[in-house]
Amino acid sequence: MKLSSNQSIPCEYLKGACIFLSDEDEGRYIKDVIIDLNKHSLILIDENNEGMYWESLRNASIQLRGGR
């Protein structure tokens, strides 16, 4: 499923999702989502506690977890 630029999802849907930074990337799981209030940006924290700013993920793909 591809989201268009005017669609939105709740931030909590990103927790547990798998993010792929490139086609060769094995993927990493999003452990937490935090907000940088100074930069007005989301930061995705992976299982290695590394942060990724939302703006840097323009070419990444995110696989959301199915079923709730």
Backbone as XML, in Angstrom:
<?xml version="1.0"?>
<chain id="A" units="angstrom">
  <residue number="1" name="MET">
    <atom name="N" x="0.844" y="-1.168" z="0.000"/>
    <atom name="CA" x="0.000" y="0.000" z="0.000"/>
    <atom name="C" x="0.890" y="1.231" z="0.000"/>
  </residue>
  <residue number="2" name="LYS">
    <atom name="N" x="0.564" y="2.161" z="-0.833"/>
    <atom name="CA" x="1.299" y="3.422" z="-0.880"/>
    <atom name="C" x="0.391" y="4.520" z="-0.403"/>
  </residue>
  <residue number="3" name="LEU">
    <atom name="N" x="0.905" y="5.360" z="0.490"/>
    <atom name="CA" x="0.151" y="6.507" z="0.964"/>
    <atom name="C" x="0.511" y="7.713" z="0.110"/>
  </residue>
  <residue number="4" name="SER">
    <atom name="N" x="-0.493" y="8.474" z="-0.258"/>
    <atom name="CA" x="-0.197" y="9.705" z="-0.999"/>
    <atom name="C" x="0.185" y="10.794" z="-0.011"/>
  </residue>
  <residue number="5" name="SER">
    <atom name="N" x="0.659" y="11.890" z="-0.531"/>
    <atom name="CA" x="1.185" y="12.948" z="0.334"/>
    <atom name="C" x="0.127" y="13.592" z="1.213"/>
  </residue>
  <residue number="6" name="ASN">
    <atom name="N" x="-1.138" y="13.467" z="0.888"/>
    <atom name="CA" x="-2.168" y="14.095" z="1.705"/>
    <atom name="C" x="-2.868" y="13.112" z="2.646"/>
  </residue>
  <residue number="7" name="GLN">
    <atom name="N" x="-2.388" y="11.881" z="2.736"/>
    <atom name="CA" x="-2.944" y="10.916" z="3.666"/>
    <atom name="C" x="-2.138" y="10.919" z="4.950"/>
  </residue>
  <residue number="8" name="SER">
    <atom name="N" x="-2.739" y="10.421" z="6.012"/>
    <atom name="CA" x="-2.026" y="10.373" z="7.284"/>
    <atom name="C" x="-2.373" y="9.092" z="8.031"/>
  </residue>
  <residue number="9" name="ILE">
    <atom name="N" x="-1.480" y="8.720" z="8.941"/>
    <atom name="CA" x="-1.702" y="7.580" z="9.832"/>
    <atom name="C" x="-1.277" y="8.018" z="11.233"/>
  </residue>
  <residue number="10" name="PRO">
    <atom name="N" x="-1.833" y="7.407" z="12.259"/>
    <atom name="CA" x="-1.390" y="7.733" z="13.616"/>
    <atom name="C" x="0.069" y="7.310" z="13.830"/>
  </residue>
  <residue number="11" name="CYS">
    <atom name="N" x="0.805" y="8.078" z="14.601"/>
    <atom name="CA" x="2.226" y="7.786" z="14.860"/>
    <atom name="C" x="2.422" y="6.410" z="15.481"/>
  </residue>
  <residue number="12" name="GLU">
    <atom name="N" x="1.481" y="5.970" z="16.312"/>
    <atom name="CA" x="1.668" y="4.681" z="16.975"/>
    <atom name="C" x="1.670" y="3.515" z="15.986"/>
  </residue>
  <residue number="13" name="TYR">
    <atom name="N" x="1.164" y="3.714" z="14.773"/>
    <atom name="CA" x="1.231" y="2.664" z="13.757"/>
    <atom name="C" x="2.669" y="2.407" z="13.320"/>
  </residue>
  <residue number="14" name="LEU">
    <atom name="N" x="3.550" y="3.378" z="13.501"/>
    <atom name="CA" x="4.945" y="3.219" z="13.103"/>
    <atom name="C" x="5.725" y="2.326" z="14.057"/>
  </residue>
  <residue number="15" name="LYS">
    <atom name="N" x="5.298" y="2.264" z="15.334"/>
    <atom name="CA" x="5.995" y="1.396" z="16.298"/>
    <atom name="C" x="5.820" y="-0.051" z="15.881"/>
  </residue>
  <residue number="16" name="GLY">
    <atom name="N" x="6.934" y="-0.764" z="15.789"/>
    <atom name="CA" x="6.903" y="-2.165" z="15.375"/>
    <atom name="C" x="6.986" y="-2.360" z="13.875"/>
  </residue>
  <residue number="17" name="ALA">
    <atom name="N" x="6.883" y="-1.273" z="13.104"/>
    <atom name="CA" x="6.986" y="-1.384" z="11.647"/>
    <atom name="C" x="8.442" y="-1.636" z="11.262"/>
  </residue>
  <residue number="18" name="CYS">
    <atom name="N" x="8.632" y="-2.162" z="10.072"/>
    <atom name="CA" x="9.978" y="-2.418" z="9.563"/>
    <atom name="C" x="10.283" y="-1.388" z="8.491"/>
  </residue>
  <residue number="19" name="ILE">
    <atom name="N" x="11.440" y="-0.735" z="8.615"/>
    <atom name="CA" x="11.829" y="0.300" z="7.663"/>
    <atom name="C" x="13.034" y="-0.175" z="6.852"/>
  </residue>
  <residue number="20" name="PHE">
    <atom name="N" x="12.966" y="0.048" z="5.556"/>
    <atom name="CA" x="14.037" y="-0.322" z="4.631"/>
    <atom name="C" x="14.586" y="0.963" z="4.033"/>
  </residue>
  <residue number="21" name="LEU">
    <atom name="N" x="15.861" y="1.246" z="4.268"/>
    <atom name="CA" x="16.461" y="2.478" z="3.777"/>
    <atom name="C" x="16.837" y="2.406" z="2.301"/>
  </residue>
  <residue number="22" name="SER">
    <atom name="N" x="17.012" y="1.183" z="1.784"/>
    <atom name="CA" x="17.318" y="0.973" z="0.359"/>
    <atom name="C" x="16.860" y="-0.426" z="-0.014"/>
  </residue>
  <residue number="23" name="ASP">
    <atom name="N" x="16.949" y="-0.756" z="-1.282"/>
    <atom name="CA" x="16.558" y="-2.096" z="-1.736"/>
    <atom name="C" x="17.466" y="-3.174" z="-1.161"/>
  </residue>
  <residue number="24" name="GLU">
    <atom name="N" x="18.728" y="-2.829" z="-0.871"/>
    <atom name="CA" x="19.690" y="-3.794" z="-0.339"/>
    <atom name="C" x="19.632" y="-3.903" z="1.179"/>
  </residue>
  <residue number="25" name="ASP">
    <atom name="N" x="18.934" y="-3.001" z="1.832"/>
    <atom name="CA" x="18.863" y="-2.970" z="3.296"/>
    <atom name="C" x="18.047" y="-4.150" z="3.814"/>
  </residue>
  <residue number="26" name="GLU">
    <atom name="N" x="18.530" y="-4.784" z="4.893"/>
    <atom name="CA" x="17.815" y="-5.901" z="5.500"/>
    <atom name="C" x="16.608" y="-5.441" z="6.304"/>
  </residue>
  <residue number="27" name="GLY">
    <atom name="N" x="16.544" y="-4.172" z="6.585"/>
    <atom name="CA" x="15.424" y="-3.635" z="7.337"/>
    <atom name="C" x="15.759" y="-3.526" z="8.808"/>
  </residue>
  <residue number="28" name="ARG">
    <atom name="N" x="15.094" y="-2.616" z="9.458"/>
    <atom name="CA" x="15.244" y="-2.444" z="10.906"/>
    <atom name="C" x="13.884" y="-2.108" z="11.475"/>
  </residue>
  <residue number="29" name="TYR">
    <atom name="N" x="13.644" y="-2.559" z="12.683"/>
    <atom name="CA" x="12.344" y="-2.357" z="13.310"/>
    <atom name="C" x="12.315" y="-1.063" z="14.107"/>
  </residue>
  <residue number="30" name="ILE">
    <atom name="N" x="11.218" y="-0.343" z="13.984"/>
    <atom name="CA" x="11.038" y="0.905" z="14.710"/>
    <atom name="C" x="10.571" y="0.586" z="16.120"/>
  </residue>
  <residue number="31" name="LYS">
    <atom name="N" x="11.390" y="0.975" z="17.079"/>
    <atom name="CA" x="11.101" y="0.705" z="18.487"/>
    <atom name="C" x="10.278" y="1.825" z="19.122"/>
  </residue>
  <residue number="32" name="ASP">
    <atom name="N" x="10.519" y="3.044" z="18.694"/>
    <atom name="CA" x="9.832" y="4.176" z="19.298"/>
    <atom name="C" x="9.778" y="5.342" z="18.320"/>
  </residue>
  <residue number="33" name="VAL">
    <atom name="N" x="8.859" y="6.231" z="18.557"/>
    <atom name="CA" x="8.722" y="7.449" z="17.767"/>
    <atom name="C" x="8.734" y="8.616" z="18.747"/>
  </residue>
  <residue number="34" name="ILE">
    <atom name="N" x="9.652" y="9.558" z="18.534"/>
    <atom name="CA" x="9.721" y="10.722" z="19.410"/>
    <atom name="C" x="9.665" y="11.987" z="18.549"/>
  </residue>
  <residue number="35" name="ILE">
    <atom name="N" x="9.434" y="13.099" z="19.202"/>
    <atom name="CA" x="9.332" y="14.376" z="18.498"/>
    <atom name="C" x="10.450" y="15.295" z="18.954"/>
  </residue>
  <residue number="36" name="ASP">
    <atom name="N" x="11.159" y="15.857" z="17.990"/>
    <atom name="CA" x="12.156" y="16.898" z="18.259"/>
    <atom name="C" x="11.417" y="18.225" z="18.177"/>
  </residue>
  <residue number="37" name="LEU">
    <atom name="N" x="11.122" y="18.810" z="19.323"/>
    <atom name="CA" x="10.336" y="20.041" z="19.350"/>
    <atom name="C" x="11.084" y="21.230" z="18.762"/>
  </residue>
  <residue number="38" name="ASN">
    <atom name="N" x="12.398" y="21.224" z="18.865"/>
    <atom name="CA" x="13.185" y="22.330" z="18.299"/>
    <atom name="C" x="13.153" y="22.330" z="16.777"/>
  </residue>
  <residue number="39" name="LYS">
    <atom name="N" x="13.199" y="21.144" z="16.186"/>
    <atom name="CA" x="13.221" y="21.038" z="14.720"/>
    <atom name="C" x="11.849" y="20.729" z="14.129"/>
  </residue>
  <residue number="40" name="HIS">
    <atom name="N" x="10.845" y="20.542" z="14.994"/>
    <atom name="CA" x="9.482" y="20.216" z="14.544"/>
    <atom name="C" x="9.504" y="18.985" z="13.639"/>
  </residue>
  <residue number="41" name="SER">
    <atom name="N" x="10.127" y="17.927" z="14.124"/>
    <atom name="CA" x="10.308" y="16.736" z="13.303"/>
    <atom name="C" x="10.128" y="15.467" z="14.126"/>
  </residue>
  <residue number="42" name="LEU">
    <atom name="N" x="9.688" y="14.419" z="13.469"/>
    <atom name="CA" x="9.629" y="13.090" z="14.081"/>
    <atom name="C" x="10.994" y="12.424" z="13.982"/>
  </residue>
  <residue number="43" name="ILE">
    <atom name="N" x="11.324" y="11.652" z="14.997"/>
    <atom name="CA" x="12.534" y="10.833" z="14.977"/>
    <atom name="C" x="12.098" y="9.397" z="15.228"/>
  </residue>
  <residue number="44" name="LEU">
    <atom name="N" x="12.468" y="8.506" z="14.329"/>
    <atom name="CA" x="12.171" y="7.085" z="14.497"/>
    <atom name="C" x="13.381" y="6.425" z="15.139"/>
  </residue>
  <residue number="45" name="ILE">
    <atom name="N" x="13.165" y="5.714" z="16.232"/>
    <atom name="CA" x="14.231" y="5.033" z="16.959"/>
    <atom name="C" x="14.157" y="3.550" z="16.607"/>
  </residue>
  <residue number="46" name="ASP">
    <atom name="N" x="15.272" y="2.995" z="16.105"/>
    <atom name="CA" x="15.277" y="1.581" z="15.735"/>
    <atom name="C" x="15.700" y="0.700" z="16.904"/>
  </residue>
  <residue number="47" name="GLU">
    <atom name="N" x="15.759" y="-0.604" z="16.657"/>
    <atom name="CA" x="16.071" y="-1.568" z="17.720"/>
    <atom name="C" x="17.482" y="-1.415" z="18.274"/>
  </residue>
  <residue number="48" name="ASN">
    <atom name="N" x="18.356" y="-0.701" z="17.553"/>
    <atom name="CA" x="19.718" y="-0.436" z="18.027"/>
    <atom name="C" x="19.819" y="0.921" z="18.715"/>
  </residue>
  <residue number="49" name="ASN">
    <atom name="N" x="18.675" y="1.521" z="19.002"/>
    <atom name="CA" x="18.582" y="2.846" z="19.627"/>
    <atom name="C" x="19.214" y="3.951" z="18.790"/>
  </residue>
  <residue number="50" name="GLU">
    <atom name="N" x="19.211" y="3.776" z="17.475"/>
    <atom name="CA" x="19.696" y="4.803" z="16.560"/>
    <atom name="C" x="18.497" y="5.598" z="16.053"/>
  </residue>
  <residue number="51" name="GLY">
    <atom name="N" x="18.627" y="6.918" z="16.034"/>
    <atom name="CA" x="17.540" y="7.772" z="15.590"/>
    <atom name="C" x="17.660" y="8.139" z="14.123"/>
  </residue>
  <residue number="52" name="MET">
    <atom name="N" x="16.512" y="8.213" z="13.459"/>
    <atom name="CA" x="16.453" y="8.601" z="12.052"/>
    <atom name="C" x="15.407" y="9.701" z="11.921"/>
  </residue>
  <residue number="53" name="TYR">
    <atom name="N" x="15.837" y="10.875" z="11.486"/>
    <atom name="CA" x="14.889" y="11.963" z="11.270"/>
    <atom name="C" x="13.977" y="11.640" z="10.098"/>
  </residue>
  <residue number="54" name="TRP">
    <atom name="N" x="12.710" y="11.962" z="10.248"/>
    <atom name="CA" x="11.701" y="11.677" z="9.234"/>
    <atom name="C" x="12.102" y="12.251" z="7.870"/>
  </residue>
  <residue number="55" name="GLU">
    <atom name="N" x="12.659" y="13.457" z="7.861"/>
    <atom name="CA" x="13.030" y="14.101" z="6.602"/>
    <atom name="C" x="14.101" y="13.337" z="5.837"/>
  </residue>
  <residue number="56" name="SER">
    <atom name="N" x="14.911" y="12.549" z="6.538"/>
    <atom name="CA" x="15.983" y="11.800" z="5.884"/>
    <atom name="C" x="15.482" y="10.499" z="5.256"/>
  </residue>
  <residue number="57" name="LEU">
    <atom name="N" x="14.217" y="10.201" z="5.407"/>
    <atom name="CA" x="13.679" y="8.907" z="4.964"/>
    <atom name="C" x="12.860" y="9.014" z="3.679"/>
  </residue>
  <residue number="58" name="ARG">
    <atom name="N" x="13.124" y="10.037" z="2.899"/>
    <atom name="CA" x="12.330" y="10.279" z="1.686"/>
    <atom name="C" x="12.317" y="9.060" z="0.750"/>
  </residue>
  <residue number="59" name="ASN">
    <atom name="N" x="13.421" y="8.345" z="0.627"/>
    <atom name="CA" x="13.497" y="7.196" z="-0.291"/>
    <atom name="C" x="13.342" y="5.855" z="0.415"/>
  </residue>
  <residue number="60" name="ALA">
    <atom name="N" x="13.039" y="5.879" z="1.695"/>
    <atom name="CA" x="12.862" y="4.638" z="2.444"/>
    <atom name="C" x="11.458" y="4.086" z="2.233"/>
  </residue>
  <residue number="61" name="SER">
    <atom name="N" x="11.306" y="2.799" z="2.511"/>
    <atom name="CA" x="9.964" y="2.197" z="2.510"/>
    <atom name="C" x="9.702" y="1.632" z="3.895"/>
  </residue>
  <residue number="62" name="ILE">
    <atom name="N" x="8.458" y="1.700" z="4.301"/>
    <atom name="CA" x="8.065" y="1.248" z="5.639"/>
    <atom name="C" x="6.976" y="0.207" z="5.493"/>
  </residue>
  <residue number="63" name="GLN">
    <atom name="N" x="7.208" y="-0.944" z="6.097"/>
    <atom name="CA" x="6.222" y="-2.012" z="6.082"/>
    <atom name="C" x="5.510" y="-1.995" z="7.424"/>
  </residue>
  <residue number="64" name="LEU">
    <atom name="N" x="4.240" y="-1.592" z="7.420"/>
    <atom name="CA" x="3.461" y="-1.543" z="8.643"/>
    <atom name="C" x="3.036" y="-2.938" z="9.051"/>
  </residue>
  <residue number="65" name="ARG">
    <atom name="N" x="2.882" y="-3.143" z="10.338"/>
    <atom name="CA" x="2.433" y="-4.438" z="10.831"/>
    <atom name="C" x="0.958" y="-4.588" z="10.558"/>
  </residue>
  <residue number="66" name="GLY">
    <atom name="N" x="0.550" y="-5.769" z="10.147"/>
    <atom name="CA" x="-0.857" y="-6.021" z="9.857"/>
    <atom name="C" x="-1.596" y="-6.534" z="11.078"/>
  </residue>
  <residue number="67" name="GLY">
    <atom name="N" x="-2.890" y="-6.298" z="11.112"/>
    <atom name="CA" x="-3.751" y="-6.807" z="12.193"/>
    <atom name="C" x="-3.509" y="-6.145" z="13.517"/>
  </residue>
  <residue number="68" name="ARG">
    <atom name="N" x="-4.544" y="-5.830" z="14.194"/>
    <atom name="CA" x="-4.449" y="-5.219" z="15.525"/>
    <atom name="C" x="-5.455" y="-5.861" z="16.420"/>
  </residue>
</chain>
